[in-house]
Amino acid sequence: MLTAVVTRTGNSVHVSFPAAEGEDGSHSDVPPKDGPSPIVPELKELAWTSGAFIVFAVLMRLVLFPRVKKGMDARYSQIRTEHEDSDTTRAAARAEVAEYEAQLASVRAEAHGRVDAARRTLEAERTERLAAVNATIGDRRQQAMAAAEAERTAAQGDVESAAADVVARTVELAIGKRPADEVVRTAVSASMTEGAAR
């Protein structure tokens, strides 16, 4: 029977195994026992491992891999279809944008043409109205000038008769005799005509 001696000194513990009675502490006289090698596997372990590997390989090759491949092919096909659909949608969107821009350019050109036509029409109406207003102003000016001339002529006759009266009265006071009205009017009229000519 194996016994152990434990001694304690301070904080350290020492364990020793003294030799049992009749034992000198060496194992040289004990014959070694033959047992299984810890490195080399046994035949039945090899058989079970090989069988499991073969079953797993057959299962992978015949069942699991085709399913995985089928799923991958379906996924790839779906992705390719989605890419083609997105390309088609993108091309359609670009075509719609180009059509929209063409329509927008057409509408802008039409609007520009309408604005130019309206501008030309307004300019023509403005010119026509200005001509009509200028003609009306010219007619009124002519009428006003004729009226002013008539009033000036009438006023000139009144001024001439008043001036003739003043001159006749001045001459009468100066010489004591009234001159003839016709002579005074002729002299005043000549004098006024000469003054207007200057």
C-alpha positions as CSV (number, residue, x, y, z in Angstrom):
1,M,0.0,0.0,0.0
2,L,1.2,3.4,-0.9
3,T,1.6,5.9,1.9
4,A,2.5,9.6,1.8
5,V,4.3,11.7,4.4
6,V,3.3,15.4,4.5
7,T,5.6,17.8,6.4
8,R,4.9,21.5,6.9
9,T,7.6,24.0,7.6
10,G,6.4,27.6,7.8
11,N,4.5,28.4,4.7
12,S,5.7,25.5,2.6
13,V,4.3,22.0,2.4
14,H,6.5,19.0,1.5
15,V,5.0,15.6,0.4
16,S,7.1,12.5,0.1
17,F,6.2,8.9,-0.7
18,P,8.4,6.4,1.3
19,A,8.9,3.0,-0.1
20,A,6.6,0.3,1.1
21,E,7.9,-2.7,3.0
22,G,9.7,-5.1,0.8
23,E,10.1,-2.5,-1.9
24,D,13.3,-0.7,-2.6
25,G,11.7,2.1,-4.6
26,S,12.7,0.8,-8.1
27,H,10.4,-0.8,-10.6
28,S,13.1,-2.5,-12.6
29,D,11.8,-6.0,-11.7
30,V,8.2,-5.4,-12.9
31,P,7.8,-6.8,-16.4
32,P,6.2,-4.3,-18.9
33,K,2.7,-5.0,-20.0
34,D,1.7,-5.1,-23.7
35,G,-1.3,-2.8,-24.5
36,P,-2.7,-0.9,-27.3
37,S,-0.6,1.8,-28.9
38,P,-2.0,5.3,-28.3
39,I,-0.9,6.3,-31.8
40,V,-1.9,3.5,-34.0
41,P,-5.7,3.2,-34.4
42,E,-7.4,-0.2,-34.2
43,L,-8.8,-1.9,-37.2
44,K,-12.4,-1.5,-36.2
45,E,-11.9,2.2,-35.6
46,L,-10.5,2.4,-39.1
47,A,-13.5,0.5,-40.5
48,W,-16.1,2.7,-38.7
49,T,-14.3,5.9,-39.7
50,S,-13.9,4.8,-43.3
51,G,-17.5,3.6,-43.5
52,A,-18.8,6.9,-42.1
53,F,-16.6,8.9,-44.5
54,I,-17.8,6.9,-47.5
55,V,-21.5,7.2,-46.5
56,F,-21.0,11.0,-45.9
57,A,-19.2,11.3,-49.3
58,V,-21.9,9.4,-51.1
59,L,-24.6,11.4,-49.4
60,M,-22.8,14.7,-50.3
61,R,-22.3,13.7,-53.9
62,L,-25.7,12.2,-54.6
63,V,-28.1,14.3,-52.3
64,L,-26.6,17.4,-50.7
65,F,-24.4,18.8,-53.5
66,P,-27.1,18.6,-56.2
67,R,-29.4,20.5,-54.0
68,V,-26.8,23.1,-53.2
69,K,-25.9,23.4,-56.9
70,K,-29.6,23.7,-57.8
71,G,-30.1,26.4,-55.3
72,M,-27.0,28.3,-56.5
73,D,-28.1,28.0,-60.1
74,A,-31.6,29.3,-59.2
75,R,-30.1,32.2,-57.3
76,Y,-27.7,33.0,-60.1
77,S,-30.6,32.8,-62.6
78,Q,-32.8,35.1,-60.4
79,I,-29.9,37.6,-60.0
80,R,-29.3,37.6,-63.8
81,T,-33.0,38.1,-64.5
82,E,-33.2,41.0,-62.0
83,H,-30.1,42.6,-63.7
84,E,-31.8,42.2,-67.1
85,D,-35.0,43.7,-65.7
86,S,-33.2,46.6,-64.1
87,D,-31.3,47.2,-67.4
88,T,-34.6,47.2,-69.3
89,T,-36.2,49.5,-66.7
90,R,-33.2,51.8,-66.9
91,A,-33.3,51.9,-70.7
92,A,-37.1,52.6,-70.6
93,A,-36.5,55.4,-68.0
94,R,-33.8,57.0,-70.2
95,A,-36.1,56.8,-73.2
96,E,-38.9,58.4,-71.2
97,V,-36.5,61.2,-70.0
98,A,-35.4,61.8,-73.6
99,E,-39.0,61.9,-74.8
100,Y,-39.9,64.3,-71.9
101,E,-36.9,66.6,-72.8
102,A,-37.9,66.6,-76.5
103,Q,-41.5,67.5,-75.5
104,L,-40.2,70.1,-73.2
105,A,-38.0,71.6,-75.9
106,S,-41.0,71.6,-78.3
107,V,-43.2,73.3,-75.8
108,R,-40.6,75.9,-75.0
109,A,-40.1,76.6,-78.8
110,E,-43.9,76.9,-79.2
111,A,-44.1,79.2,-76.2
112,H,-41.2,81.3,-77.5
113,G,-42.9,81.5,-80.9
114,R,-46.2,82.5,-79.3
115,V,-44.4,85.2,-77.2
116,D,-42.7,86.5,-80.3
117,A,-46.0,86.6,-82.2
118,A,-47.7,88.4,-79.3
119,R,-44.8,90.8,-79.1
120,R,-45.0,91.5,-82.9
121,T,-48.8,91.9,-82.6
122,L,-48.4,94.3,-79.7
123,E,-45.7,96.3,-81.5
124,A,-47.9,96.6,-84.6
125,E,-50.9,97.7,-82.5
126,R,-48.6,100.1,-80.6
127,T,-47.3,101.6,-83.9
128,E,-50.8,101.8,-85.3
129,R,-52.1,103.5,-82.2
130,L,-49.2,105.9,-82.0
131,A,-49.7,106.8,-85.7
132,A,-53.4,107.4,-85.0
133,V,-52.7,109.4,-81.9
134,N,-50.0,111.4,-83.7
135,A,-52.5,112.0,-86.6
136,T,-55.1,113.1,-84.0
137,I,-52.6,115.4,-82.3
138,G,-51.5,116.8,-85.7
139,D,-55.1,117.5,-86.6
140,R,-55.8,119.1,-83.3
141,R,-52.6,121.2,-83.6
142,Q,-53.7,122.3,-87.0
143,Q,-57.1,123.2,-85.7
144,A,-55.5,125.0,-82.7
145,M,-53.1,126.9,-85.0
146,A,-56.0,127.8,-87.3
147,A,-58.1,128.9,-84.3
148,A,-55.1,130.9,-82.9
149,E,-54.5,132.5,-86.3
150,A,-58.1,133.4,-86.6
151,E,-58.1,134.8,-83.1
152,R,-54.9,136.7,-83.8
153,T,-56.3,138.0,-87.0
154,A,-59.5,139.1,-85.2
155,A,-57.4,140.5,-82.4
156,Q,-55.1,142.3,-84.9
157,G,-58.2,143.9,-86.4
158,D,-59.3,145.0,-83.0
159,V,-55.8,146.2,-82.1
160,E,-55.5,148.0,-85.4
161,S,-58.8,149.8,-84.8
162,A,-57.9,150.6,-81.2
163,A,-54.4,151.9,-82.3
164,A,-56.1,153.9,-85.1
165,D,-58.4,155.5,-82.6
166,V,-55.5,156.3,-80.3
167,V,-53.4,157.7,-83.1
168,A,-56.3,159.7,-84.5
169,R,-57.0,161.1,-81.0
170,T,-53.3,161.9,-80.4
171,V,-53.0,163.6,-83.8
172,E,-56.2,165.6,-83.1
173,L,-54.8,166.7,-79.7
174,A,-51.5,167.5,-81.3
175,I,-52.6,169.5,-84.3
176,G,-56.2,170.3,-83.2
177,K,-57.7,168.7,-86.3
178,R,-58.9,165.0,-86.6
179,P,-57.2,163.2,-89.6
180,A,-59.2,161.0,-91.9
181,D,-59.9,157.5,-90.5
182,E,-58.9,155.7,-93.7
183,V,-55.4,157.4,-93.7
184,V,-54.9,156.6,-90.0
185,R,-55.9,153.0,-90.5
186,T,-53.6,152.5,-93.5
187,A,-50.7,154.0,-91.6
188,V,-51.3,151.9,-88.5
189,S,-51.8,148.7,-90.6
190,A,-48.5,149.3,-92.5
191,S,-46.7,150.1,-89.3
192,M,-48.0,146.8,-87.7
193,T,-47.2,144.7,-90.7
194,E,-43.6,146.1,-90.8
195,G,-43.2,145.4,-87.1
196,A,-44.5,141.8,-87.5
197,A,-42.1,141.3,-90.4
198,R,-39.1,142.2,-88.2
